[in-house]
């Protein structure tokens, strides 16, 4: 569930909603992903039709890395890119831990799109849109 501030982003986003990105699929289909900074999640909506809410996810800690907290935005690609053969989701991590030299720092988290798609039962469409076409 979203955090305690549902008034600024409806019932699925906690202030601030910091960024939007689109996962493109064939025939104008796909997903709109919104960064919900207040609860460090990402909400997913259907791109077409009535833009139905499909779920949300969080980038958690693992493999010695912290998760993505207080994200200022994200981007997603449906095309294979290096080791990310089913697409790539990149999120800004506004609170990279541990902080160094008495200073907060930020970084980016890279996630296989198919990991997100599997969790939320979303489609993987690596041929639906080509950014270089």
C-alpha positions, 0 to 999 in steps of 0.5 A: 500500500502507498504511504500516508499521503494519498491526497496528491497522487490518488490512492496509488502514489505518495507525494511526490510523484517524481517521474513518468516513463512508458514501456512501449508495446506493439499497437499502442499498448504498454505501461505507464510507470510512475515514481512514488517518491513518498513510499519508494515504490513505482506504480504501473498503469496500462497505457491504453484504454482507461489506464487501469492501475495494474500494481506497484513494485519496490526495488529492494536491497539485495546482493550487497546493494541497497534498494531504491529510496526517494526516487526522482524518476526512472526510465524503461526500455523494452529492447535488449541491452547488453545483459538485459536481454528482455529490457531494462528499468533504471531508477534513480536512488535518492538515498544511496547507503551508506553515505560517504564522507558525511555527505549523502550520495545518489546513484541508479539501480538497474533492473531486468524488465522481465523480473518486474514483468514476472512479479506483476504479470506484465507482458515482455515485448522486445519487438514492439518498439525500436527507439532507433527506428 
